[in-house]
């Protein structure tokens, strides 16, 4: 009986009886009629306007003329966790993707795919209404490295989407402005001291200089170039010969003429002001401790080779056996008869001390020195924010005189 039932079940389920057709479903929603006289999007042609060799080849030629194409010290800084964010393609992508900074083996230089994401693609294909984001990896306002409470946003009428924020991600200071200790002094502790190549965005914003007073200092974000222009508007204008603008990022005369009646030649007083400030800084006097070092038969300091093969790093001796110690070990200070560390003068700023341990300056000297580095590293000769640049120079000169 059980076997017969099983056979019957198999026959029923394997050879079902077809029922009658069901009732028709409800009609779908009508489509939207096209607009008379307007063709639909030819997606192939629209994509090819950018994704073609004819479009890309001039961009690649332009990029080859840029400083970014030179590599940006990728061989050294590109692999270090603390530097790779801006010195290698992998480090930048990791940062944007929220990956913790790590040392990178075989880092590669900044390239097209560093700033543009071929995988994520465009945020929208409705360029007419939403704008063309060029598949940039980030358009978000940028949190400053030196102050997590400050976010910079390059978006304005000249850059509605904020594409300049891709630039700001790296073009910002790595070190905060000097802060006085309890004795009113400041000690330089890094061989990379200063804003380290990237103060363009903060000068444009009118922040992060060492401000001795409020004289000549306008509210942050109110400079003409900050409100009415952008990194993209000034540095990526198209030219006929490809030597400026586009992906060279060299500013063009055309970009200036979009807002000015003539191409600005220079910021009035900037060059002479910086020369005066530099001259004063050559004569400031700081101090540093004296350390026990190895000396030759003529009592001259013995040097060791740095990472580039230059003989610039003094060989320190340990306090017990007089043997050379490692570069990262703590050098031993020379003591006087009362067992107090011996100090010696160091002339000039900016710079690290003769023994490589950093120099201590009055806060006025340190602040003026910071402003000099801040403006020098910006490399726009004050054009990014003329009023702020001139105010910092004037205040620094007054503080040193």
Buried (B, 14 or more C-beta within 10 A) or exposed (E): EEEEEEEEEEEEEEEEEEEEEEEEEEEEEEEEEEEEEEEEEEEEEEEEEEEEEEEEEBBEBBBEBBEBBEBBBBEEBBBBEEBBBBBBBBBBBBBBEEEEBEEBEEBBBBEEBBBBBEEEEBBEEEEEEEBBBBBBBBBEBBEBBBBEEBEBBBBBEBBEBBBBBBBBBBBBBBBEBBEEEEEEBBBBEEEEBBBBBBBBBBBBBBBBBBBBEEEBBEEBBEBEBBEEBBBBBBBBBEBEEBEBBBBBBBBBBEBBEEBEEEEBEEBEBBEEBBEBBEEBBEEBEBBBBBBBBBEEEEEEEBBBEEEEEEEEBBBBBBEEEEEBBEEEEEBBBBBEEEEEEEBEEBEEBBBBBBBBBBBBBBBBBBBBBBBBBBBBBBEBBBBBBBBBBBBBBBBBBEBBE
